[in-house]
Amino acid sequence: MNNGTANWRETDPDPQLDLDTILRAVNHSYRRHTLMYLNVENEPQPVADVATAVGEELEQHSDSDRQQIALALRHQHLPLLGEAGLVEWTSRDLIESTGITSDAVRLIQNVPKYFE
């Protein structure tokens, strides 16, 4: 329950994300780049590969950078994306996009146009 209203997962088995959920989920560059990377891939990806892709996008190339990104993804960012329904864990170390990931990616790609 949120402010006296039912959580969308309790009422709709195939949810459409509300704006607050999407904005909270894409509010960090790691999560935005994770969603964009997973949206392109057609199969589950190891967290280490996602961390490498995020690091490359953010020009953080060292092994230490990748390890820090992977740690942050595992413990903070991927759980938040999972709660929002934007990623799914297929095993301990594999994640994949969901049917609604592309909706969030379209928002990520289009929002900057309004601020130019």
N, CA, C and O atoms as a GROMACS GRO file, in nm:
protein
  464
    1MET      N    1   0.083  -0.119   0.000
    1MET     CA    2   0.000   0.000   0.000
    1MET      C    3   0.087   0.125   0.000
    1MET      O    4   0.192   0.129   0.064
    2ASN      N    5   0.041   0.224  -0.072
    2ASN     CA    6   0.114   0.349  -0.082
    2ASN      C    7   0.015   0.463  -0.069
    2ASN      O    8  -0.068   0.483  -0.157
    3ASN      N    9   0.022   0.539   0.040
    3ASN     CA   10  -0.069   0.651   0.063
    3ASN      C   11  -0.216   0.607   0.055
    3ASN      O   12  -0.301   0.680   0.004
    4GLY      N   13  -0.245   0.488   0.106
    4GLY     CA   14  -0.382   0.442   0.109
    4GLY      C   15  -0.432   0.382  -0.022
    4GLY      O   16  -0.549   0.345  -0.030
    5THR      N   17  -0.348   0.373  -0.124
    5THR     CA   18  -0.391   0.313  -0.250
    5THR      C   19  -0.318   0.182  -0.270
    5THR      O   20  -0.207   0.164  -0.219
    6ALA      N   21  -0.377   0.092  -0.343
    6ALA     CA   22  -0.318  -0.039  -0.366
    6ALA      C   23  -0.194  -0.027  -0.456
    6ALA      O   24  -0.190   0.053  -0.549
    7ASN      N   25  -0.095  -0.107  -0.426
    7ASN     CA   26   0.025  -0.116  -0.509
    7ASN      C   27  -0.016  -0.174  -0.643
    7ASN      O   28  -0.100  -0.263  -0.647
    8TRP      N   29   0.041  -0.125  -0.753
    8TRP     CA   30   0.000  -0.170  -0.886
    8TRP      C   31   0.020  -0.319  -0.904
    8TRP      O   32  -0.054  -0.381  -0.980
    9ARG      N   33   0.117  -0.380  -0.836
    9ARG     CA   34   0.139  -0.524  -0.849
    9ARG      C   35   0.027  -0.604  -0.784
    9ARG      O   36   0.002  -0.718  -0.823
   10GLU      N   37  -0.041  -0.546  -0.685
   10GLU     CA   38  -0.150  -0.615  -0.618
   10GLU      C   39  -0.277  -0.614  -0.702
   10GLU      O   40  -0.363  -0.700  -0.685
   11THR      N   41  -0.289  -0.519  -0.792
   11THR     CA   42  -0.414  -0.502  -0.865
   11THR      C   43  -0.406  -0.539  -1.012
   11THR      O   44  -0.509  -0.560  -1.076
   12ASP      N   45  -0.286  -0.547  -1.068
   12ASP     CA   46  -0.272  -0.568  -1.212
   12ASP      C   47  -0.158  -0.665  -1.238
   12ASP      O   48  -0.042  -0.632  -1.213
   13PRO      N   49  -0.187  -0.786  -1.288
   13PRO     CA   50  -0.080  -0.882  -1.312
   13PRO      C   51   0.015  -0.842  -1.425
   13PRO      O   52   0.127  -0.893  -1.431
   14ASP      N   53  -0.026  -0.753  -1.513
   14ASP     CA   54   0.060  -0.703  -1.620
   14ASP      C   55   0.064  -0.551  -1.611
   14ASP      O   56  -0.003  -0.482  -1.688
   15PRO      N   57   0.143  -0.498  -1.515
   15PRO     CA   58   0.133  -0.355  -1.484
   15PRO      C   59   0.189  -0.265  -1.592
   15PRO      O   60   0.283  -0.301  -1.663
   16GLN      N   61   0.132  -0.148  -1.602
   16GLN     CA   62   0.190  -0.038  -1.677
   16GLN      C   63   0.253   0.052  -1.572
   16GLN      O   64   0.188   0.085  -1.473
   17LEU      N   65   0.375   0.090  -1.593
   17LEU     CA   66   0.443   0.171  -1.494
   17LEU      C   67   0.380   0.309  -1.482
   17LEU      O   68   0.344   0.371  -1.581
   18ASP      N   69   0.368   0.354  -1.359
   18ASP     CA   70   0.324   0.492  -1.340
   18ASP      C   71   0.447   0.582  -1.348
   18ASP      O   72   0.560   0.535  -1.334
   19LEU      N   73   0.424   0.708  -1.370
   19LEU     CA   74   0.533   0.803  -1.392
   19LEU      C   75   0.628   0.810  -1.272
   19LEU      O   76   0.750   0.814  -1.292
   20ASP      N   77   0.576   0.810  -1.150
   20ASP     CA   78   0.664   0.815  -1.032
   20ASP      C   79   0.757   0.696  -1.025
   20ASP      O   80   0.874   0.711  -0.992
   21THR      N   81   0.706   0.579  -1.056
   21THR     CA   82   0.788   0.458  -1.054
   21THR      C   83   0.899   0.465  -1.157
   21THR      O   84   1.014   0.432  -1.128
   22ILE      N   85   0.866   0.508  -1.278
   22ILE     CA   86   0.966   0.520  -1.383
   22ILE      C   87   1.072   0.624  -1.347
   22ILE      O   88   1.191   0.598  -1.360
   23LEU      N   89   1.028   0.740  -1.301
   23LEU     CA   90   1.124   0.847  -1.269
   23LEU      C   91   1.216   0.806  -1.155
   23LEU      O   92   1.335   0.838  -1.159
   24ARG      N   93   1.164   0.738  -1.055
   24ARG     CA   94   1.248   0.690  -0.945
   24ARG      C   95   1.349   0.586  -0.998
   24ARG      O   96   1.465   0.586  -0.958
   25ALA      N   97   1.304   0.500  -1.087
   25ALA     CA   98   1.390   0.394  -1.140
   25ALA      C   99   1.502   0.449  -1.229
   25ALA      O  100   1.611   0.392  -1.232
   26VAL      N  101   1.476   0.556  -1.301
   26VAL     CA  102   1.577   0.609  -1.394
   26VAL      C  103   1.651   0.730  -1.338
   26VAL      O  104   1.715   0.804  -1.412
   27ASN      N  105   1.642   0.749  -1.208
   27ASN     CA  106   1.700   0.865  -1.143
   27ASN      C  107   1.850   0.853  -1.119
   27ASN      O  108   1.908   0.944  -1.060
   28HIS      N  109   1.913   0.748  -1.162
   28HIS     CA  110   2.058   0.732  -1.144
   28HIS      C  111   2.118   0.681  -1.275
   28HIS      O  112   2.058   0.598  -1.344
   29SER      N  113   2.236   0.730  -1.308
   29SER     CA  114   2.298   0.693  -1.436
   29SER      C  115   2.325   0.543  -1.446
   29SER      O  116   2.314   0.487  -1.555
   30TYR      N  117   2.361   0.477  -1.336
   30TYR     CA  118   2.383   0.332  -1.343
   30TYR      C  119   2.256   0.261  -1.387
   30TYR      O  120   2.260   0.171  -1.470
   31ARG      N  121   2.142   0.302  -1.332
   31ARG     CA  122   2.016   0.236  -1.368
   31ARG      C  123   1.976   0.268  -1.511
   31ARG      O  124   1.927   0.181  -1.583
   32ARG      N  125   1.995   0.393  -1.553
   32ARG     CA  126   1.961   0.428  -1.692
   32ARG      C  127   2.044   0.347  -1.790
   32ARG      O  128   1.989   0.291  -1.885
   33HIS      N  129   2.174   0.340  -1.769
   33HIS     CA  130   2.261   0.265  -1.861
   33HIS      C  131   2.234   0.115  -1.853
   33HIS      O  132   2.244   0.045  -1.954
   34THR      N  133   2.201   0.066  -1.736
   34THR     CA  134   2.166  -0.076  -1.723
   34THR      C  135   2.043  -0.107  -1.807
   34THR      O  136   2.042  -0.206  -1.881
   35LEU      N  137   1.940  -0.025  -1.797
   35LEU     CA  138   1.818  -0.049  -1.875
   35LEU      C  139   1.844  -0.041  -2.024
   35LEU      O  140   1.793  -0.123  -2.100
   36MET      N  141   1.922   0.057  -2.066
   36MET     CA  142   1.951   0.070  -2.210
   36MET      C  143   2.030  -0.051  -2.260
   36MET      O  144   2.004  -0.101  -2.369
   37TYR      N  145   2.126  -0.098  -2.181
   37TYR     CA  146   2.206  -0.215  -2.220
   37TYR      C  147   2.119  -0.340  -2.228
   37TYR      O  148   2.125  -0.413  -2.327
   38LEU      N  149   2.039  -0.365  -2.125
   38LEU     CA  150   1.956  -0.485  -2.125
   38LEU      C  151   1.848  -0.481  -2.232
   38LEU      O  152   1.807  -0.586  -2.282
   39ASN      N  153   1.802  -0.362  -2.267
   39ASN     CA  154   1.700  -0.350  -2.371
   39ASN      C  155   1.752  -0.395  -2.507
   39ASN      O  156   1.675  -0.441  -2.591
   40VAL      N  157   1.882  -0.381  -2.529
   40VAL     CA  158   1.943  -0.421  -2.656
   40VAL      C  159   1.974  -0.571  -2.658
   40VAL      O  160   1.965  -0.636  -2.763
   41GLU      N  161   2.010  -0.626  -2.542
   41GLU     CA  162   2.046  -0.767  -2.535
   41GLU      C  163   1.921  -0.854  -2.538
   41GLU      O  164   1.817  -0.816  -2.483
   42ASN      N  165   1.931  -0.970  -2.601
   42ASN     CA  166   1.814  -1.057  -2.614
   42ASN      C  167   1.815  -1.176  -2.520
   42ASN      O  168   1.731  -1.265  -2.531
   43GLU      N  169   1.909  -1.179  -2.428
   43GLU     CA  170   1.918  -1.290  -2.334
   43GLU      C  171   1.971  -1.238  -2.201
   43GLU      O  172   2.027  -1.129  -2.195
   44PRO      N  173   1.953  -1.317  -2.095
   44PRO     CA  174   2.005  -1.274  -1.964
   44PRO      C  175   2.154  -1.244  -1.970
   44PRO      O  176   2.230  -1.309  -2.042
   45GLN      N  177   2.194  -1.143  -1.893
   45GLN     CA  178   2.333  -1.098  -1.892
   45GLN      C  179   2.393  -1.109  -1.753
   45GLN      O  180   2.326  -1.080  -1.654
   46PRO      N  181   2.518  -1.152  -1.745
   46PRO     CA  182   2.586  -1.154  -1.614
   46PRO      C  183   2.600  -1.011  -1.560
   46PRO      O  184   2.621  -0.916  -1.636
   47VAL      N  185   2.587  -0.997  -1.430
   47VAL     CA  186   2.600  -0.866  -1.367
   47VAL      C  187   2.736  -0.805  -1.401
   47VAL      O  188   2.745  -0.684  -1.422
   48ALA      N  189   2.840  -0.887  -1.408
   48ALA     CA  190   2.974  -0.835  -1.441
   48ALA      C  191   2.975  -0.771  -1.579
   48ALA      O  192   3.039  -0.668  -1.599
   49ASP      N  193   2.905  -0.831  -1.676
   49ASP     CA  194   2.899  -0.773  -1.810
   49ASP      C  195   2.820  -0.642  -1.811
   49ASP      O  196   2.856  -0.547  -1.881
   50VAL      N  197   2.714  -0.638  -1.734
   50VAL     CA  198   2.636  -0.515  -1.723
   50VAL      C  199   2.722  -0.406  -1.661
   50VAL      O  200   2.721  -0.291  -1.707
   51ALA      N  201   2.796  -0.440  -1.556
   51ALA     CA  202   2.884  -0.343  -1.490
   51ALA      C  203   2.989  -0.291  -1.588
   51ALA      O  204   3.019  -0.172  -1.588
   52THR      N  205   3.045  -0.378  -1.670
   52THR     CA  206   3.143  -0.336  -1.770
   52THR      C  207   3.081  -0.240  -1.870
   52THR      O  208   3.141  -0.139  -1.905
   53ALA      N  209   2.960  -0.271  -1.917
   53ALA     CA  210   2.892  -0.185  -2.014
   53ALA      C  211   2.859  -0.049  -1.952
   53ALA      O  212   2.876   0.054  -2.017
   54VAL      N  213   2.813  -0.049  -1.828
   54VAL     CA  214   2.782   0.077  -1.760
   54VAL      C  215   2.911   0.158  -1.744
   54VAL      O  216   2.912   0.279  -1.768
   55GLY      N  217   3.018   0.092  -1.703
   55GLY     CA  218   3.146   0.161  -1.687
   55GLY      C  219   3.196   0.222  -1.816
   55GLY      O  220   3.248   0.333  -1.816
   56GLU      N  221   3.182   0.150  -1.926
   56GLU     CA  222   3.225   0.203  -2.056
   56GLU      C  223   3.144   0.328  -2.093
   56GLU      O  224   3.201   0.426  -2.141
   57GLU      N  225   3.014   0.324  -2.070
   57GLU     CA  226   2.931   0.440  -2.102
   57GLU      C  227   2.969   0.562  -2.018
   57GLU      O  228   2.960   0.676  -2.064
   58LEU      N  229   3.011   0.537  -1.896
   58LEU     CA  230   3.045   0.646  -1.804
   58LEU      C  231   3.195   0.675  -1.800
   58LEU      O  232   3.242   0.753  -1.718
   59GLU      N  233   3.268   0.610  -1.891
   59GLU     CA  234   3.414   0.627  -1.900
   59GLU      C  235   3.484   0.594  -1.769
   59GLU      O  236   3.575   0.665  -1.726
   60GLN      N  237   3.440   0.487  -1.706
   60GLN     CA  238   3.502   0.433  -1.586
   60GLN      C  239   3.553   0.294  -1.622
   60GLN      O  240   3.480   0.195  -1.612
   61HIS      N  241   3.679   0.287  -1.666
   61HIS     CA  242   3.731   0.166  -1.730
   61HIS      C  243   3.816   0.075  -1.642
   61HIS      O  244   3.842  -0.038  -1.682
   62SER      N  245   3.859   0.119  -1.526
   62SER     CA  246   3.951   0.037  -1.448
   62SER      C  247   3.878  -0.082  -1.385
   62SER      O  248   3.756  -0.082  -1.371
   63ASP      N  249   3.956  -0.184  -1.347
   63ASP     CA  250   3.898  -0.300  -1.279
   63ASP      C  251   3.830  -0.258  -1.150
   63ASP      O  252   3.724  -0.310  -1.115
   64SER      N  253   3.891  -0.165  -1.080
   64SER     CA  254   3.834  -0.115  -0.955
   64SER      C  255   3.699  -0.047  -0.981
   64SER      O  256   3.604  -0.066  -0.906
   65ASP      N  257   3.692   0.032  -1.087
   65ASP     CA  258   3.565   0.098  -1.123
   65ASP      C  259   3.457  -0.007  -1.150
   65ASP      O  260   3.345   0.005  -1.100
   66ARG      N  261   3.491  -0.108  -1.230
   66ARG     CA  262   3.394  -0.213  -1.265
   66ARG      C  263   3.347  -0.289  -1.140
   66ARG      O  264   3.229  -0.322  -1.128
   67GLN      N  265   3.439  -0.316  -1.049
   67GLN     CA  266   3.402  -0.387  -0.927
   67GLN      C  267   3.308  -0.302  -0.842
   67GLN      O  268   3.212  -0.354  -0.785
   68GLN      N  269   3.336  -0.172  -0.833
   68GLN     CA  270   3.250  -0.083  -0.756
   68GLN      C  271   3.111  -0.072  -0.820
   68GLN      O  272   3.010  -0.070  -0.751
   69ILE      N  273   3.109  -0.064  -0.952
   69ILE     CA  274   2.981  -0.057  -1.024
   69ILE      C  275   2.902  -0.186  -1.002
   69ILE      O  276   2.782  -0.181  -0.973
   70ALA      N  277   2.968  -0.302  -1.014
   70ALA     CA  278   2.900  -0.430  -0.996
   70ALA      C  279   2.843  -0.442  -0.854
   70ALA      O  280   2.731  -0.489  -0.836
   71LEU      N  281   2.920  -0.399  -0.756
   71LEU     CA  282   2.874  -0.402  -0.617
   71LEU      C  283   2.752  -0.313  -0.599
   71LEU      O  284   2.653  -0.353  -0.536
   72ALA      N  285   2.758  -0.192  -0.652
   72ALA     CA  286   2.645  -0.098  -0.641
   72ALA      C  287   2.523  -0.152  -0.716
   72ALA      O  288   2.410  -0.140  -0.668
   73LEU      N  289   2.545  -0.213  -0.833
   73LEU     CA  290   2.433  -0.271  -0.907
   73LEU      C  291   2.366  -0.380  -0.825
   73LEU      O  292   2.244  -0.380  -0.808
   74ARG      N  293   2.445  -0.474  -0.773
   74ARG     CA  294   2.389  -0.588  -0.699
   74ARG      C  295   2.312  -0.546  -0.575
   74ARG      O  296   2.205  -0.600  -0.547
   75HIS      N  297   2.365  -0.450  -0.501
   75HIS     CA  298   2.309  -0.420  -0.370
   75HIS      C  299   2.213  -0.302  -0.367
   75HIS      O  300   2.135  -0.288  -0.273
   76GLN      N  301   2.216  -0.218  -0.468
   76GLN     CA  302   2.131  -0.100  -0.465
   76GLN      C  303   2.044  -0.088  -0.591
   76GLN      O  304   1.922  -0.084  -0.581
   77HIS      N  305   2.107  -0.082  -0.705
   77HIS     CA  306   2.036  -0.044  -0.827
   77HIS      C  307   1.950  -0.155  -0.887
   77HIS      O  308   1.836  -0.130  -0.926
   78LEU      N  309   2.002  -0.276  -0.896
   78LEU     CA  310   1.922  -0.385  -0.954
   78LEU      C  311   1.802  -0.421  -0.866
   78LEU      O  312   1.694  -0.447  -0.920
   79PRO      N  313   1.817  -0.423  -0.733
   79PRO     CA  314   1.696  -0.447  -0.652
   79PRO      C  315   1.587  -0.343  -0.676
   79PRO      O  316   1.469  -0.377  -0.682
   80LEU      N  317   1.625  -0.216  -0.689
   80LEU     CA  318   1.527  -0.112  -0.715
   80LEU      C  319   1.461  -0.133  -0.851
   80LEU      O  320   1.339  -0.120  -0.864
   81LEU      N  321   1.542  -0.165  -0.953
   81LEU     CA  322   1.486  -0.191  -1.086
   81LEU      C  323   1.397  -0.315  -1.084
   81LEU      O  324   1.294  -0.319  -1.152
   82GLY      N  325   1.435  -0.414  -1.006
   82GLY     CA  326   1.353  -0.535  -0.993
   82GLY      C  327   1.219  -0.505  -0.927
   82GLY      O  328   1.116  -0.554  -0.972
   83GLU      N  329   1.221  -0.425  -0.820
   83GLU     CA  330   1.097  -0.388  -0.752
   83GLU      C  331   1.005  -0.311  -0.845
   83GLU      O  332   0.882  -0.321  -0.834
   84ALA      N  333   1.063  -0.234  -0.936
   84ALA     CA  334   0.983  -0.157  -1.032
   84ALA      C  335   0.934  -0.245  -1.147
   84ALA      O  336   0.854  -0.199  -1.229
   85GLY      N  337   0.980  -0.369  -1.155
   85GLY     CA  338   0.938  -0.458  -1.262
   85GLY      C  339   1.013  -0.439  -1.392
   85GLY      O  340   0.970  -0.487  -1.496
   86LEU      N  341   1.128  -0.368  -1.386
   86LEU     CA  342   1.204  -0.337  -1.508
   86LEU      C  343   1.312  -0.439  -1.540
   86LEU      O  344   1.357  -0.447  -1.654
   87VAL      N  345   1.356  -0.516  -1.443
   87VAL     CA  346   1.451  -0.625  -1.466
   87VAL      C  347   1.408  -0.745  -1.385
   87VAL      O  348   1.332  -0.734  -1.289
   88GLU      N  349   1.457  -0.861  -1.427
   88GLU     CA  350   1.432  -0.984  -1.353
   88GLU      C  351   1.562  -1.059  -1.336
   88GLU      O  352   1.646  -1.061  -1.426
   89TRP      N  353   1.579  -1.119  -1.220
   89TRP     CA  354   1.694  -1.206  -1.196
   89TRP      C  355   1.658  -1.344  -1.248
   89TRP      O  356   1.555  -1.399  -1.210
   90THR      N  357   1.741  -1.400  -1.336
   90THR     CA  358   1.717  -1.536  -1.383
   90THR      C  359   1.800  -1.635  -1.303
   90THR      O  360   1.773  -1.755  -1.305
   91SER      N  361   1.899  -1.586  -1.234
   91SER     CA  362   1.980  -1.664  -1.140
   91SER      C  363   2.051  -1.565  -1.050
   91SER      O  364   2.024  -1.445  -1.057
   92ARG      N  365   2.139  -1.612  -0.969
   92ARG     CA  366   2.211  -1.523  -0.877
   92ARG      C  367   2.287  -1.415  -0.951
   92ARG      O  368   2.297  -1.303  -0.901
   93ASP      N  369   2.342  -1.445  -1.067
   93ASP     CA  370   2.426  -1.348  -1.136
   93ASP      C  371   2.377  -1.308  -1.274
   93ASP      O  372   2.447  -1.235  -1.344
   94LEU      N  373   2.259  -1.352  -1.315
   94LEU     CA  374   2.208  -1.317  -1.447
   94LEU      C  375   2.082  -1.233  -1.433
   94LEU      O  376   1.992  -1.264  -1.355
   95ILE      N  377   2.078  -1.124  -1.510
   95ILE     CA  378   1.959  -1.039  -1.511
   95ILE      C  379   1.915  -1.017  -1.656
   95ILE      O  380   1.994  -1.028  -1.749
   96GLU      N  381   1.787  -0.987  -1.671
   96GLU     CA  382   1.736  -0.960  -1.805
   96GLU      C  383   1.628  -0.853  -1.798
   96GLU      O  384   1.573  -0.823  -1.692
   97SER      N  385   1.600  -0.798  -1.914
   97SER     CA  386   1.495  -0.697  -1.924
   97SER      C  387   1.359  -0.765  -1.913
   97SER      O  388   1.348  -0.887  -1.925
   98THR      N  389   1.257  -0.685  -1.891
   98THR     CA  390   1.120  -0.736  -1.888
   98THR      C  391   1.044  -0.674  -2.004
   98THR      O  392   1.099  -0.596  -2.081
   99GLY      N  393   0.919  -0.709  -2.016
   99GLY     CA  394   0.838  -0.655  -2.123
   99GLY      C  395   0.816  -0.505  -2.116
   99GLY      O  396   0.778  -0.444  -2.216
  100ILE      N  397   0.839  -0.446  -2.000
  100ILE     CA  398   0.817  -0.302  -1.987
  100ILE      C  399   0.947  -0.222  -1.982
  100ILE      O  400   0.943  -0.100  -1.966
  101THR      N  401   1.061  -0.289  -1.995
  101THR     CA  402   1.189  -0.218  -1.994
  101THR      C  403   1.195  -0.118  -2.109
  101THR      O  404   1.246  -0.007  -2.091
  102SER      N  405   1.146  -0.155  -2.224
  102SER     CA  406   1.153  -0.066  -2.340
  102SER      C  407   1.074   0.063  -2.317
  102SER      O  408   1.110   0.168  -2.372
  103ASP      N  409   0.967   0.058  -2.237
  103ASP     CA  410   0.892   0.180  -2.205
  103ASP      C  411   0.981   0.279  -2.129
  103ASP      O  412   0.982   0.398  -2.158
  104ALA      N  413   1.055   0.228  -2.031
  104ALA     CA  414   1.145   0.314  -1.953
  104ALA      C  415   1.257   0.367  -2.041
  104ALA      O  416   1.297   0.483  -2.026
  105VAL      N  417   1.309   0.284  -2.131
  105VAL     CA  418   1.417   0.328  -2.220
  105VAL      C  419   1.368   0.439  -2.312
  105VAL      O  420   1.441   0.535  -2.336
  106ARG      N  421   1.247   0.428  -2.363
  106ARG     CA  422   1.192   0.536  -2.446
  106ARG      C  423   1.185   0.667  -2.368
  106ARG      O  424   1.214   0.774  -2.422
  107LEU      N  425   1.147   0.659  -2.242
  107LEU     CA  426   1.144   0.779  -2.158
  107LEU      C  427   1.285   0.836  -2.142
  107LEU      O  428   1.305   0.957  -2.155
  108ILE      N  429   1.381   0.751  -2.113
  108ILE     CA  430   1.520   0.794  -2.095
  108ILE      C  431   1.569   0.865  -2.221
  108ILE      O  432   1.636   0.968  -2.212
  109GLN      N  433   1.535   0.811  -2.336
  109GLN     CA  434   1.583   0.868  -2.462
  109GLN      C  435   1.511   0.996  -2.500
  109GLN      O  436   1.568   1.080  -2.569
  110ASN      N  437   1.387   1.014  -2.457
  110ASN     CA  438   1.307   1.129  -2.498
  110ASN      C  439   1.308   1.246  -2.401
  110ASN      O  440   1.292   1.360  -2.444
  111VAL      N  441   1.325   1.222  -2.273
  111VAL     CA  442   1.319   1.330  -2.175
  111VAL      C  443   1.422   1.439  -2.202
  111VAL      O  444   1.386   1.556  -2.192
  112PRO      N  445   1.549   1.407  -2.235
  112PRO     CA  446   1.645   1.515  -2.258
  112PRO      C  447   1.602   1.614  -2.367
  112PRO      O  448   1.643   1.730  -2.363
  113LYS      N  449   1.522   1.573  -2.461
  113LYS     CA  450   1.476   1.661  -2.568
  113LYS      C  451   1.398   1.780  -2.512
  113LYS      O  452   1.398   1.889  -2.570
  114TYR      N  453   1.332   1.759  -2.398
  114TYR     CA  454   1.252   1.866  -2.338
  114TYR      C  455   1.335   1.966  -2.261
  114TYR      O  456   1.285   2.072  -2.222
  115PHE      N  457   1.462   1.936  -2.239
  115PHE     CA  458   1.548   2.024  -2.161
  115PHE      C  459   1.658   2.090  -2.245
  115PHE      O  460   1.746   2.157  -2.191
  116GLU      N  461   1.653   2.070  -2.374
  116GLU     CA  462   1.754   2.130  -2.463
  116GLU      C  463   1.718   2.272  -2.497
  116GLU      O  464   1.791   2.339  -2.570
   0.00000   0.00000   0.00000
